[in-house]
Amino acid sequence: MKKDSRKNDIANEAINALFMLAGETKSINDERSKRYVTIAEKIATRMDITLDRSIKRSYCKKCKTLYGADTQVRLSNKILVIKCANCGSLKRIPY
Ligand SMILES: [Zn+2]
């Protein structure tokens, strides 16, 4: 099956825009910020797009909160551990 790259481009653009909006609204309206992240995730799922590594690491998958200055980052045994300041869930990234 031929991949529709133009459609993917548009979807990617929308996802990037949504994450930018989410970042901008985070300090003003947390709920709206989370909604932007949720919508971006939905687009990615529907379009079968893998989110950018940088995007994937920028938010909590559990509560959709973008990581910020209050996020705890730890290094242990070759694993980067990010703790969500909102729900406390941990994300482990091997490096
Ligand atoms: Zn969280």
PDB file of the backbone (N, CA, C, O) and the ligand in Angstrom, with CONECT records:
HET     ZN  A 101       1
ATOM      1  N   MET A   1       0.830  -1.199   0.000  1.00  0.00           N
ATOM      2  CA  MET A   1       0.000   0.000   0.000  1.00  0.00           C
ATOM      3  C   MET A   1       0.872   1.259   0.000  1.00  0.00           C
ATOM      4  O   MET A   1       1.845   1.367   0.746  1.00  0.00           O
ATOM      5  N   LYS A   2       0.496   2.185  -0.845  1.00  0.00           N
ATOM      6  CA  LYS A   2       1.273   3.431  -0.950  1.00  0.00           C
ATOM      7  C   LYS A   2       0.996   4.323   0.252  1.00  0.00           C
ATOM      8  O   LYS A   2      -0.148   4.530   0.657  1.00  0.00           O
ATOM      9  N   LYS A   3       2.051   4.825   0.789  1.00  0.00           N
ATOM     10  CA  LYS A   3       1.908   5.694   1.946  1.00  0.00           C
ATOM     11  C   LYS A   3       1.590   7.112   1.494  1.00  0.00           C
ATOM     12  O   LYS A   3       2.267   7.673   0.632  1.00  0.00           O
ATOM     13  N   ASP A   4       0.580   7.662   2.074  1.00  0.00           N
ATOM     14  CA  ASP A   4       0.203   9.027   1.726  1.00  0.00           C
ATOM     15  C   ASP A   4       1.039  10.004   2.564  1.00  0.00           C
ATOM     16  O   ASP A   4       0.658  10.372   3.675  1.00  0.00           O
ATOM     17  N   SER A   5       2.154  10.405   2.024  1.00  0.00           N
ATOM     18  CA  SER A   5       3.071  11.216   2.819  1.00  0.00           C
ATOM     19  C   SER A   5       2.550  12.635   3.038  1.00  0.00           C
ATOM     20  O   SER A   5       2.880  13.287   4.029  1.00  0.00           O
ATOM     21  N   ARG A   6       1.738  13.095   2.103  1.00  0.00           N
ATOM     22  CA  ARG A   6       1.208  14.449   2.265  1.00  0.00           C
ATOM     23  C   ARG A   6       0.270  14.511   3.474  1.00  0.00           C
ATOM     24  O   ARG A   6       0.298  15.453   4.266  1.00  0.00           O
ATOM     25  N   LYS A   7      -0.553  13.481   3.581  1.00  0.00           N
ATOM     26  CA  LYS A   7      -1.465  13.399   4.726  1.00  0.00           C
ATOM     27  C   LYS A   7      -0.660  13.324   6.025  1.00  0.00           C
ATOM     28  O   LYS A   7      -1.005  13.944   7.031  1.00  0.00           O
ATOM     29  N   ASN A   8       0.415  12.550   5.972  1.00  0.00           N
ATOM     30  CA  ASN A   8       1.258  12.410   7.147  1.00  0.00           C
ATOM     31  C   ASN A   8       1.914  13.727   7.535  1.00  0.00           C
ATOM     32  O   ASN A   8       2.056  14.042   8.717  1.00  0.00           O
ATOM     33  N   ASP A   9       2.311  14.490   6.524  1.00  0.00           N
ATOM     34  CA  ASP A   9       2.926  15.795   6.782  1.00  0.00           C
ATOM     35  C   ASP A   9       1.961  16.702   7.522  1.00  0.00           C
ATOM     36  O   ASP A   9       2.316  17.366   8.496  1.00  0.00           O
ATOM     37  N   ILE A  10       0.729  16.709   7.031  1.00  0.00           N
ATOM     38  CA  ILE A  10      -0.284  17.557   7.662  1.00  0.00           C
ATOM     39  C   ILE A  10      -0.527  17.111   9.101  1.00  0.00           C
ATOM     40  O   ILE A  10      -0.622  17.934  10.012  1.00  0.00           O
ATOM     41  N   ALA A  11      -0.624  15.809   9.290  1.00  0.00           N
ATOM     42  CA  ALA A  11      -0.846  15.280  10.633  1.00  0.00           C
ATOM     43  C   ALA A  11       0.312  15.636  11.554  1.00  0.00           C
ATOM     44  O   ALA A  11       0.111  16.029  12.703  1.00  0.00           O
ATOM     45  N   ASN A  12       1.530  15.493  11.032  1.00  0.00           N
ATOM     46  CA  ASN A  12       2.705  15.829  11.833  1.00  0.00           C
ATOM     47  C   ASN A  12       2.707  17.299  12.230  1.00  0.00           C
ATOM     48  O   ASN A  12       3.039  17.662  13.358  1.00  0.00           O
ATOM     49  N   GLU A  13       2.327  18.127  11.272  1.00  0.00           N
ATOM     50  CA  GLU A  13       2.263  19.559  11.542  1.00  0.00           C
ATOM     51  C   GLU A  13       1.248  19.849  12.641  1.00  0.00           C
ATOM     52  O   GLU A  13       1.496  20.641  13.550  1.00  0.00           O
ATOM     53  N   ALA A  14       0.105  19.188  12.534  1.00  0.00           N
ATOM     54  CA  ALA A  14      -0.948  19.385  13.529  1.00  0.00           C
ATOM     55  C   ALA A  14      -0.467  18.934  14.904  1.00  0.00           C
ATOM     56  O   ALA A  14      -0.721  19.598  15.909  1.00  0.00           O
ATOM     57  N   ILE A  15       0.224  17.809  14.938  1.00  0.00           N
ATOM     58  CA  ILE A  15       0.727  17.287  16.208  1.00  0.00           C
ATOM     59  C   ILE A  15       1.727  18.260  16.829  1.00  0.00           C
ATOM     60  O   ILE A  15       1.664  18.557  18.022  1.00  0.00           O
ATOM     61  N   ASN A  16       2.648  18.749  16.004  1.00  0.00           N
ATOM     62  CA  ASN A  16       3.634  19.706  16.514  1.00  0.00           C
ATOM     63  C   ASN A  16       2.965  20.966  17.037  1.00  0.00           C
ATOM     64  O   ASN A  16       3.327  21.491  18.090  1.00  0.00           O
ATOM     65  N   ALA A  17       1.977  21.444  16.278  1.00  0.00           N
ATOM     66  CA  ALA A  17       1.260  22.657  16.689  1.00  0.00           C
ATOM     67  C   ALA A  17       0.542  22.429  18.008  1.00  0.00           C
ATOM     68  O   ALA A  17       0.529  23.299  18.878  1.00  0.00           O
ATOM     69  N   LEU A  18      -0.061  21.240  18.152  1.00  0.00           N
ATOM     70  CA  LEU A  18      -0.796  20.925  19.380  1.00  0.00           C
ATOM     71  C   LEU A  18       0.143  20.871  20.584  1.00  0.00           C
ATOM     72  O   LEU A  18      -0.197  21.342  21.670  1.00  0.00           O
ATOM     73  N   PHE A  19       1.310  20.299  20.384  1.00  0.00           N
ATOM     74  CA  PHE A  19       2.251  20.229  21.496  1.00  0.00           C
ATOM     75  C   PHE A  19       2.775  21.609  21.856  1.00  0.00           C
ATOM     76  O   PHE A  19       3.046  21.896  23.022  1.00  0.00           O
ATOM     77  N   MET A  20       2.918  22.469  20.837  1.00  0.00           N
ATOM     78  CA  MET A  20       3.352  23.835  21.101  1.00  0.00           C
ATOM     79  C   MET A  20       2.283  24.567  21.915  1.00  0.00           C
ATOM     80  O   MET A  20       2.579  25.265  22.885  1.00  0.00           O
ATOM     81  N   LEU A  21       1.037  24.384  21.488  1.00  0.00           N
ATOM     82  CA  LEU A  21      -0.083  24.998  22.205  1.00  0.00           C
ATOM     83  C   LEU A  21      -0.156  24.478  23.636  1.00  0.00           C
ATOM     84  O   LEU A  21      -0.403  25.230  24.579  1.00  0.00           O
ATOM     85  N   ALA A  22       0.063  23.188  23.771  1.00  0.00           N
ATOM     86  CA  ALA A  22       0.018  22.572  25.099  1.00  0.00           C
ATOM     87  C   ALA A  22       1.066  23.211  26.008  1.00  0.00           C
ATOM     88  O   ALA A  22       0.809  23.474  27.183  1.00  0.00           O
ATOM     89  N   GLY A  23       2.244  23.454  25.450  1.00  0.00           N
ATOM     90  CA  GLY A  23       3.313  24.088  26.222  1.00  0.00           C
ATOM     91  C   GLY A  23       2.956  25.509  26.605  1.00  0.00           C
ATOM     92  O   GLY A  23       3.252  25.962  27.711  1.00  0.00           O
ATOM     93  N   GLU A  24       2.314  26.210  25.676  1.00  0.00           N
ATOM     94  CA  GLU A  24       1.960  27.604  25.938  1.00  0.00           C
ATOM     95  C   GLU A  24       0.847  27.736  26.973  1.00  0.00           C
ATOM     96  O   GLU A  24       0.828  28.678  27.765  1.00  0.00           O
ATOM     97  N   THR A  25      -0.083  26.774  26.954  1.00  0.00           N
ATOM     98  CA  THR A  25      -1.236  26.885  27.852  1.00  0.00           C
ATOM     99  C   THR A  25      -0.993  26.252  29.214  1.00  0.00           C
ATOM    100  O   THR A  25      -1.786  26.431  30.138  1.00  0.00           O
ATOM    101  N   LYS A  26       0.104  25.512  29.337  1.00  0.00           N
ATOM    102  CA  LYS A  26       0.307  24.744  30.566  1.00  0.00           C
ATOM    103  C   LYS A  26       0.211  25.594  31.836  1.00  0.00           C
ATOM    104  O   LYS A  26      -0.428  25.203  32.814  1.00  0.00           O
ATOM    105  N   SER A  27       0.850  26.751  31.802  1.00  0.00           N
ATOM    106  CA  SER A  27       0.859  27.585  33.004  1.00  0.00           C
ATOM    107  C   SER A  27      -0.464  28.318  33.204  1.00  0.00           C
ATOM    108  O   SER A  27      -0.786  28.738  34.315  1.00  0.00           O
ATOM    109  N   ILE A  28      -1.221  28.467  32.132  1.00  0.00           N
ATOM    110  CA  ILE A  28      -2.490  29.206  32.230  1.00  0.00           C
ATOM    111  C   ILE A  28      -3.649  28.267  32.538  1.00  0.00           C
ATOM    112  O   ILE A  28      -4.451  28.508  33.440  1.00  0.00           O
ATOM    113  N   ASN A  29      -3.712  27.188  31.758  1.00  0.00           N
ATOM    114  CA  ASN A  29      -4.839  26.278  31.896  1.00  0.00           C
ATOM    115  C   ASN A  29      -4.355  24.838  31.725  1.00  0.00           C
ATOM    116  O   ASN A  29      -4.181  24.349  30.609  1.00  0.00           O
ATOM    117  N   ASP A  30      -4.150  24.195  32.832  1.00  0.00           N
ATOM    118  CA  ASP A  30      -3.596  22.852  32.839  1.00  0.00           C
ATOM    119  C   ASP A  30      -4.494  21.854  32.108  1.00  0.00           C
ATOM    120  O   ASP A  30      -4.009  21.002  31.364  1.00  0.00           O
ATOM    121  N   GLU A  31      -5.797  21.966  32.323  1.00  0.00           N
ATOM    122  CA  GLU A  31      -6.731  21.019  31.711  1.00  0.00           C
ATOM    123  C   GLU A  31      -6.711  21.135  30.189  1.00  0.00           C
ATOM    124  O   GLU A  31      -6.746  20.134  29.473  1.00  0.00           O
ATOM    125  N   ARG A  32      -6.654  22.377  29.710  1.00  0.00           N
ATOM    126  CA  ARG A  32      -6.647  22.573  28.266  1.00  0.00           C
ATOM    127  C   ARG A  32      -5.351  22.039  27.671  1.00  0.00           C
ATOM    128  O   ARG A  32      -5.339  21.434  26.599  1.00  0.00           O
ATOM    129  N   SER A  33      -4.281  22.272  28.381  1.00  0.00           N
ATOM    130  CA  SER A  33      -2.981  21.777  27.937  1.00  0.00           C
ATOM    131  C   SER A  33      -3.003  20.256  27.779  1.00  0.00           C
ATOM    132  O   SER A  33      -2.489  19.712  26.801  1.00  0.00           O
ATOM    133  N   LYS A  34      -3.603  19.590  28.751  1.00  0.00           N
ATOM    134  CA  LYS A  34      -3.692  18.125  28.695  1.00  0.00           C
ATOM    135  C   LYS A  34      -4.555  17.679  27.520  1.00  0.00           C
ATOM    136  O   LYS A  34      -4.294  16.659  26.882  1.00  0.00           O
ATOM    137  N   ARG A  35      -5.593  18.476  27.254  1.00  0.00           N
ATOM    138  CA  ARG A  35      -6.483  18.111  26.161  1.00  0.00           C
ATOM    139  C   ARG A  35      -5.745  18.186  24.821  1.00  0.00           C
ATOM    140  O   ARG A  35      -5.944  17.344  23.945  1.00  0.00           O
ATOM    141  N   TYR A  36      -4.898  19.196  24.676  1.00  0.00           N
ATOM    142  CA  TYR A  36      -4.113  19.310  23.441  1.00  0.00           C
ATOM    143  C   TYR A  36      -3.229  18.075  23.245  1.00  0.00           C
ATOM    144  O   TYR A  36      -3.119  17.540  22.141  1.00  0.00           O
ATOM    145  N   VAL A  37      -2.613  17.643  24.325  1.00  0.00           N
ATOM    146  CA  VAL A  37      -1.749  16.461  24.255  1.00  0.00           C
ATOM    147  C   VAL A  37      -2.565  15.227  23.867  1.00  0.00           C
ATOM    148  O   VAL A  37      -2.135  14.413  23.051  1.00  0.00           O
ATOM    149  N   THR A  38      -3.756  15.105  24.473  1.00  0.00           N
ATOM    150  CA  THR A  38      -4.619  13.964  24.180  1.00  0.00           C
ATOM    151  C   THR A  38      -5.029  13.953  22.702  1.00  0.00           C
ATOM    152  O   THR A  38      -5.020  12.907  22.052  1.00  0.00           O
ATOM    153  N   ILE A  39      -5.387  15.133  22.185  1.00  0.00           N
ATOM    154  CA  ILE A  39      -5.786  15.218  20.777  1.00  0.00           C
ATOM    155  C   ILE A  39      -4.606  14.841  19.876  1.00  0.00           C
ATOM    156  O   ILE A  39      -4.768  14.104  18.904  1.00  0.00           O
ATOM    157  N   ALA A  40      -3.437  15.348  20.206  1.00  0.00           N
ATOM    158  CA  ALA A  40      -2.245  15.033  19.409  1.00  0.00           C
ATOM    159  C   ALA A  40      -1.989  13.538  19.390  1.00  0.00           C
ATOM    160  O   ALA A  40      -1.642  12.973  18.353  1.00  0.00           O
ATOM    161  N   GLU A  41      -2.164  12.897  20.546  1.00  0.00           N
ATOM    162  CA  GLU A  41      -1.983  11.446  20.631  1.00  0.00           C
ATOM    163  C   GLU A  41      -2.986  10.720  19.745  1.00  0.00           C
ATOM    164  O   GLU A  41      -2.651   9.746  19.069  1.00  0.00           O
ATOM    165  N   LYS A  42      -4.219  11.209  19.760  1.00  0.00           N
ATOM    166  CA  LYS A  42      -5.268  10.574  18.972  1.00  0.00           C
ATOM    167  C   LYS A  42      -4.960  10.667  17.484  1.00  0.00           C
ATOM    168  O   LYS A  42      -5.147   9.705  16.739  1.00  0.00           O
ATOM    169  N   ILE A  43      -4.485  11.835  17.057  1.00  0.00           N
ATOM    170  CA  ILE A  43      -4.129  12.005  15.644  1.00  0.00           C
ATOM    171  C   ILE A  43      -3.018  11.025  15.281  1.00  0.00           C
ATOM    172  O   ILE A  43      -3.075  10.369  14.241  1.00  0.00           O
ATOM    173  N   ALA A  44      -2.021  10.933  16.134  1.00  0.00           N
ATOM    174  CA  ALA A  44      -0.889  10.044  15.875  1.00  0.00           C
ATOM    175  C   ALA A  44      -1.353   8.596  15.758  1.00  0.00           C
ATOM    176  O   ALA A  44      -0.905   7.861  14.878  1.00  0.00           O
ATOM    177  N   THR A  45      -2.251   8.193  16.650  1.00  0.00           N
ATOM    178  CA  THR A  45      -2.760   6.824  16.615  1.00  0.00           C
ATOM    179  C   THR A  45      -3.533   6.565  15.328  1.00  0.00           C
ATOM    180  O   THR A  45      -3.336   5.550  14.659  1.00  0.00           O
ATOM    181  N   ARG A  46      -4.410   7.497  14.998  1.00  0.00           N
ATOM    182  CA  ARG A  46      -5.255   7.311  13.822  1.00  0.00           C
ATOM    183  C   ARG A  46      -4.435   7.310  12.539  1.00  0.00           C
ATOM    184  O   ARG A  46      -4.717   6.548  11.614  1.00  0.00           O
ATOM    185  N   MET A  47      -3.428   8.158  12.488  1.00  0.00           N
ATOM    186  CA  MET A  47      -2.614   8.269  11.273  1.00  0.00           C
ATOM    187  C   MET A  47      -1.448   7.285  11.274  1.00  0.00           C
ATOM    188  O   MET A  47      -0.661   7.230  10.329  1.00  0.00           O
ATOM    189  N   ASP A  48      -1.353   6.509  12.354  1.00  0.00           N
ATOM    190  CA  ASP A  48      -0.270   5.544  12.470  1.00  0.00           C
ATOM    191  C   ASP A  48       1.096   6.228  12.419  1.00  0.00           C
ATOM    192  O   ASP A  48       2.002   5.806  11.701  1.00  0.00           O
ATOM    193  N   ILE A  49       1.207   7.279  13.191  1.00  0.00           N
ATOM    194  CA  ILE A  49       2.446   8.040  13.257  1.00  0.00           C
ATOM    195  C   ILE A  49       3.121   7.781  14.594  1.00  0.00           C
ATOM    196  O   ILE A  49       2.476   7.801  15.642  1.00  0.00           O
ATOM    197  N   THR A  50       4.407   7.540  14.548  1.00  0.00           N
ATOM    198  CA  THR A  50       5.145   7.431  15.796  1.00  0.00           C
ATOM    199  C   THR A  50       5.592   8.824  16.190  1.00  0.00           C
ATOM    200  O   THR A  50       6.215   9.540  15.406  1.00  0.00           O
ATOM    201  N   LEU A  51       5.268   9.191  17.400  1.00  0.00           N
ATOM    202  CA  LEU A  51       5.645  10.527  17.856  1.00  0.00           C
ATOM    203  C   LEU A  51       7.167  10.643  17.947  1.00  0.00           C
ATOM    204  O   LEU A  51       7.877   9.677  18.230  1.00  0.00           O
ATOM    205  N   ASP A  52       7.626  11.843  17.700  1.00  0.00           N
ATOM    206  CA  ASP A  52       9.053  12.127  17.796  1.00  0.00           C
ATOM    207  C   ASP A  52       9.587  11.755  19.176  1.00  0.00           C
ATOM    208  O   ASP A  52       8.896  11.891  20.185  1.00  0.00           O
ATOM    209  N   ARG A  53      10.815  11.289  19.196  1.00  0.00           N
ATOM    210  CA  ARG A  53      11.410  10.935  20.480  1.00  0.00           C
ATOM    211  C   ARG A  53      11.377  12.106  21.453  1.00  0.00           C
ATOM    212  O   ARG A  53      11.103  11.945  22.642  1.00  0.00           O
ATOM    213  N   SER A  54      11.663  13.290  20.914  1.00  0.00           N
ATOM    214  CA  SER A  54      11.685  14.469  21.777  1.00  0.00           C
ATOM    215  C   SER A  54      10.289  14.778  22.321  1.00  0.00           C
ATOM    216  O   SER A  54      10.137  15.245  23.450  1.00  0.00           O
ATOM    217  N   ILE A  55       9.272  14.508  21.492  1.00  0.00           N
ATOM    218  CA  ILE A  55       7.905  14.744  21.944  1.00  0.00           C
ATOM    219  C   ILE A  55       7.510  13.691  22.962  1.00  0.00           C
ATOM    220  O   ILE A  55       6.928  13.998  24.002  1.00  0.00           O
ATOM    221  N   LYS A  56       7.835  12.442  22.648  1.00  0.00           N
ATOM    222  CA  LYS A  56       7.466  11.343  23.534  1.00  0.00           C
ATOM    223  C   LYS A  56       8.030  11.537  24.938  1.00  0.00           C
ATOM    224  O   LYS A  56       7.419  11.151  25.934  1.00  0.00           O
ATOM    225  N   ARG A  57       9.199  12.140  24.985  1.00  0.00           N
ATOM    226  CA  ARG A  57       9.839  12.327  26.285  1.00  0.00           C
ATOM    227  C   ARG A  57       9.398  13.598  26.991  1.00  0.00           C
ATOM    228  O   ARG A  57       9.820  13.870  28.115  1.00  0.00           O
ATOM    229  N   SER A  58       8.558  14.367  26.339  1.00  0.00           N
ATOM    230  CA  SER A  58       8.240  15.671  26.915  1.00  0.00           C
ATOM    231  C   SER A  58       6.952  15.682  27.729  1.00  0.00           C
ATOM    232  O   SER A  58       6.588  16.709  28.302  1.00  0.00           O
ATOM    233  N   TYR A  59       6.259  14.543  27.783  1.00  0.00           N
ATOM    234  CA  TYR A  59       5.028  14.545  28.567  1.00  0.00           C
ATOM    235  C   TYR A  59       4.790  13.210  29.254  1.00  0.00           C
ATOM    236  O   TYR A  59       5.371  12.185  28.897  1.00  0.00           O
ATOM    237  N   CYS A  60       3.915  13.259  30.253  1.00  0.00           N
ATOM    238  CA  CYS A  60       3.560  12.062  31.003  1.00  0.00           C
ATOM    239  C   CYS A  60       2.463  11.311  30.262  1.00  0.00           C
ATOM    240  O   CYS A  60       1.416  11.876  29.946  1.00  0.00           O
ATOM    241  N   LYS A  61       2.709  10.041  29.989  1.00  0.00           N
ATOM    242  CA  LYS A  61       1.744   9.266  29.221  1.00  0.00           C
ATOM    243  C   LYS A  61       0.502   8.947  30.029  1.00  0.00           C
ATOM    244  O   LYS A  61      -0.567   8.679  29.482  1.00  0.00           O
ATOM    245  N   LYS A  62       0.662   8.980  31.320  1.00  0.00           N
ATOM    246  CA  LYS A  62      -0.454   8.606  32.188  1.00  0.00           C
ATOM    247  C   LYS A  62      -1.470   9.737  32.334  1.00  0.00           C
ATOM    248  O   LYS A  62      -2.669   9.531  32.147  1.00  0.00           O
ATOM    249  N   CYS A  63      -0.980  10.935  32.668  1.00  0.00           N
ATOM    250  CA  CYS A  63      -1.933  12.015  32.922  1.00  0.00           C
ATOM    251  C   CYS A  63      -1.835  13.122  31.881  1.00  0.00           C
ATOM    252  O   CYS A  63      -2.510  14.144  32.005  1.00  0.00           O
ATOM    253  N   LYS A  64      -1.010  12.935  30.859  1.00  0.00           N
ATOM    254  CA  LYS A  64      -0.880  13.869  29.728  1.00  0.00           C
ATOM    255  C   LYS A  64      -0.306  15.232  30.095  1.00  0.00           C
ATOM    256  O   LYS A  64      -0.417  16.183  29.321  1.00  0.00           O
ATOM    257  N   THR A  65       0.293  15.326  31.246  1.00  0.00           N
ATOM    258  CA  THR A  65       0.902  16.587  31.638  1.00  0.00           C
ATOM    259  C   THR A  65       2.277  16.729  31.003  1.00  0.00           C
ATOM    260  O   THR A  65       3.068  15.786  30.990  1.00  0.00           O
ATOM    261  N   LEU A  66       2.549  17.913  30.480  1.00  0.00           N
ATOM    262  CA  LEU A  66       3.882  18.156  29.932  1.00  0.00           C
ATOM    263  C   LEU A  66       4.867  18.288  31.084  1.00  0.00           C
ATOM    264  O   LEU A  66       4.561  18.900  32.108  1.00  0.00           O
ATOM    265  N   TYR A  67       6.029  17.722  30.914  1.00  0.00           N
ATOM    266  CA  TYR A  67       7.048  17.859  31.944  1.00  0.00           C
ATOM    267  C   TYR A  67       7.542  19.298  31.962  1.00  0.00           C
ATOM    268  O   TYR A  67       7.675  19.942  30.922  1.00  0.00           O
ATOM    269  N   GLY A  68       7.806  19.776  33.146  1.00  0.00           N
ATOM    270  CA  GLY A  68       8.286  21.153  33.262  1.00  0.00           C
ATOM    271  C   GLY A  68       9.455  21.238  34.212  1.00  0.00           C
ATOM    272  O   GLY A  68      10.167  20.263  34.447  1.00  0.00           O
ATOM    273  N   ALA A  69       9.638  22.440  34.757  1.00  0.00           N
ATOM    274  CA  ALA A  69      10.767  22.677  35.647  1.00  0.00           C
ATOM    275  C   ALA A  69      10.620  21.901  36.949  1.00  0.00           C
ATOM    276  O   ALA A  69      11.608  21.611  37.625  1.00  0.00           O
ATOM    277  N   ASP A  70       9.365  21.564  37.299  1.00  0.00           N
ATOM    278  CA  ASP A  70       9.129  20.861  38.551  1.00  0.00           C
ATOM    279  C   ASP A  70       9.266  19.342  38.422  1.00  0.00           C
ATOM    280  O   ASP A  70       9.025  18.606  39.379  1.00  0.00           O
ATOM    281  N   THR A  71       9.655  18.886  37.236  1.00  0.00           N
ATOM    282  CA  THR A  71       9.792  17.458  37.009  1.00  0.00           C
ATOM    283  C   THR A  71      11.136  16.951  37.531  1.00  0.00           C
ATOM    284  O   THR A  71      12.175  17.578  37.327  1.00  0.00           O
ATOM    285  N   GLN A  72      11.093  15.820  38.196  1.00  0.00           N
ATOM    286  CA  GLN A  72      12.330  15.236  38.714  1.00  0.00           C
ATOM    287  C   GLN A  72      12.933  14.285  37.691  1.00  0.00           C
ATOM    288  O   GLN A  72      12.252  13.408  37.159  1.00  0.00           O
ATOM    289  N   VAL A  73      14.212  14.472  37.428  1.00  0.00           N
ATOM    290  CA  VAL A  73      14.912  13.582  36.516  1.00  0.00           C
ATOM    291  C   VAL A  73      16.084  12.958  37.249  1.00  0.00           C
ATOM    292  O   VAL A  73      16.880  13.648  37.886  1.00  0.00           O
ATOM    293  N   ARG A  74      16.174  11.653  37.149  1.00  0.00           N
ATOM    294  CA  ARG A  74      17.201  10.929  37.867  1.00  0.00           C
ATOM    295  C   ARG A  74      17.942   9.996  36.920  1.00  0.00           C
ATOM    296  O   ARG A  74      17.368   9.499  35.951  1.00  0.00           O
ATOM    297  N   LEU A  75      19.195   9.765  37.198  1.00  0.00           N
ATOM    298  CA  LEU A  75      19.940   8.784  36.410  1.00  0.00           C
ATOM    299  C   LEU A  75      20.294   7.632  37.332  1.00  0.00           C
ATOM    300  O   LEU A  75      20.911   7.827  38.379  1.00  0.00           O
ATOM    301  N   SER A  76      19.893   6.419  36.930  1.00  0.00           N
ATOM    302  CA  SER A  76      20.305   5.293  37.746  1.00  0.00           C
ATOM    303  C   SER A  76      20.566   4.089  36.872  1.00  0.00           C
ATOM    304  O   SER A  76      19.709   3.666  36.097  1.00  0.00           O
ATOM    305  N   ASN A  77      21.749   3.548  37.005  1.00  0.00           N
ATOM    306  CA  ASN A  77      22.103   2.318  36.311  1.00  0.00           C
ATOM    307  C   ASN A  77      21.763   2.347  34.817  1.00  0.00           C
ATOM    308  O   ASN A  77      21.076   1.460  34.309  1.00  0.00           O
ATOM    309  N   LYS A  78      22.242   3.355  34.139  1.00  0.00           N
ATOM    310  CA  LYS A  78      22.045   3.511  32.697  1.00  0.00           C
ATOM    311  C   LYS A  78      20.588   3.681  32.299  1.00  0.00           C
ATOM    312  O   LYS A  78      20.216   3.430  31.153  1.00  0.00           O
ATOM    313  N   ILE A  79      19.780   4.102  33.235  1.00  0.00           N
ATOM    314  CA  ILE A  79      18.383   4.380  32.916  1.00  0.00           C
ATOM    315  C   ILE A  79      18.033   5.782  33.393  1.00  0.00           C
ATOM    316  O   ILE A  79      18.298   6.173  34.530  1.00  0.00           O
ATOM    317  N   LEU A  80      17.423   6.520  32.468  1.00  0.00           N
ATOM    318  CA  LEU A  80      16.971   7.856  32.807  1.00  0.00           C
ATOM    319  C   LEU A  80      15.558   7.727  33.369  1.00  0.00           C
ATOM    320  O   LEU A  80      14.660   7.217  32.699  1.00  0.00           O
ATOM    321  N   VAL A  81      15.368   8.190  34.601  1.00  0.00           N
ATOM    322  CA  VAL A  81      14.048   8.071  35.216  1.00  0.00           C
ATOM    323  C   VAL A  81      13.427   9.455  35.367  1.00  0.00           C
ATOM    324  O   VAL A  81      13.984  10.336  36.022  1.00  0.00           O
ATOM    325  N   ILE A  82      12.274   9.625  34.754  1.00  0.00           N
ATOM    326  CA  ILE A  82      11.577  10.905  34.847  1.00  0.00           C
ATOM    327  C   ILE A  82      10.335  10.705  35.699  1.00  0.00           C
ATOM    328  O   ILE A  82       9.532   9.808  35.447  1.00  0.00           O
ATOM    329  N   LYS A  83      10.188  11.547  36.706  1.00  0.00           N
ATOM    330  CA  LYS A  83       9.025  11.433  37.582  1.00  0.00           C
ATOM    331  C   LYS A  83       8.066  12.582  37.312  1.00  0.00           C
ATOM    332  O   LYS A  83       8.443  13.752  37.382  1.00  0.00           O
ATOM    333  N   CYS A  84       6.829  12.235  37.003  1.00  0.00           N
ATOM    334  CA  CYS A  84       5.816  13.240  36.719  1.00  0.00           C
ATOM    335  C   CYS A  84       5.468  14.002  37.989  1.00  0.00           C
ATOM    336  O   CYS A  84       5.163  13.403  39.020  1.00  0.00           O
ATOM    337  N   ALA A  85       5.517  15.327  37.907  1.00  0.00           N
ATOM    338  CA  ALA A  85       5.234  16.147  39.080  1.00  0.00           C
ATOM    339  C   ALA A  85       3.743  16.138  39.403  1.00  0.00           C
ATOM    340  O   ALA A  85       3.343  16.455  40.523  1.00  0.00           O
ATOM    341  N   ASN A  86       2.940  15.781  38.441  1.00  0.00           N
ATOM    342  CA  ASN A  86       1.492  15.808  38.637  1.00  0.00           C
ATOM    343  C   ASN A  86       0.948  14.508  39.241  1.00  0.00           C
ATOM    344  O   ASN A  86       0.259  14.540  40.260  1.00  0.00           O
ATOM    345  N   CYS A  87       1.257  13.364  38.613  1.00  0.00           N
ATOM    346  CA  CYS A  87       0.675  12.112  39.090  1.00  0.00           C
ATOM    347  C   CYS A  87       1.710  11.184  39.722  1.00  0.00           C
ATOM    348  O   CYS A  87       1.351  10.163  40.308  1.00  0.00           O
ATOM    349  N   GLY A  88       2.979  11.529  39.609  1.00  0.00           N
ATOM    350  CA  GLY A  88       4.019  10.743  40.261  1.00  0.00           C
ATOM    351  C   GLY A  88       4.432   9.487  39.528  1.00  0.00           C
ATOM    352  O   GLY A  88       5.240   8.709  40.037  1.00  0.00           O
ATOM    353  N   SER A  89       3.882   9.273  38.322  1.00  0.00           N
ATOM    354  CA  SER A  89       4.265   8.072  37.587  1.00  0.00           C
ATOM    355  C   SER A  89       5.680   8.222  37.022  1.00  0.00           C
ATOM    356  O   SER A  89       6.129   9.326  36.713  1.00  0.00           O
ATOM    357  N   LEU A  90       6.352   7.115  36.900  1.00  0.00           N
ATOM    358  CA  LEU A  90       7.739   7.136  36.449  1.00  0.00           C
ATOM    359  C   LEU A  90       7.849   6.705  34.997  1.00  0.00           C
ATOM    360  O   LEU A  90       7.154   5.793  34.549  1.00  0.00           O
ATOM    361  N   LYS A  91       8.732   7.374  34.273  1.00  0.00           N
ATOM    362  CA  LYS A  91       9.030   6.966  32.909  1.00  0.00           C
ATOM    363  C   LYS A  91      10.504   6.594  32.874  1.00  0.00           C
ATOM    364  O   LYS A  91      11.370   7.367  33.286  1.00  0.00           O
ATOM    365  N   ARG A  92      10.766   5.406  32.378  1.00  0.00           N
ATOM    366  CA  ARG A  92      12.154   4.945  32.328  1.00  0.00           C
ATOM    367  C   ARG A  92      12.642   4.904  30.901  1.00  0.00           C
ATOM    368  O   ARG A  92      12.010   4.308  30.028  1.00  0.00           O
ATOM    369  N   ILE A  93      13.784   5.550  30.669  1.00  0.00           N
ATOM    370  CA  ILE A  93      14.357   5.560  29.331  1.00  0.00           C
ATOM    371  C   ILE A  93      15.787   5.050  29.407  1.00  0.00           C
ATOM    372  O   ILE A  93      16.633   5.693  30.028  1.00  0.00           O
ATOM    373  N   PRO A  94      16.073   3.919  28.795  1.00  0.00           N
ATOM    374  CA  PRO A  94      17.458   3.434  28.766  1.00  0.00           C
ATOM    375  C   PRO A  94      18.282   4.299  27.830  1.00  0.00           C
ATOM    376  O   PRO A  94      17.780   4.777  26.813  1.00  0.00           O
ATOM    377  N   TYR A  95      19.525   4.497  28.168  1.00  0.00           N
ATOM    378  CA  TYR A  95      20.358   5.307  27.294  1.00  0.00           C
ATOM    379  C   TYR A  95      21.709   4.659  27.082  1.00  0.00           C
ATOM    380  O   TYR A  95      22.550   5.205  26.367  1.00  0.00           O
TER     381      TYR A  95
HETATM  382 ZN    ZN A 101       1.631  12.233  35.134  1.00  0.00          ZN2+
END
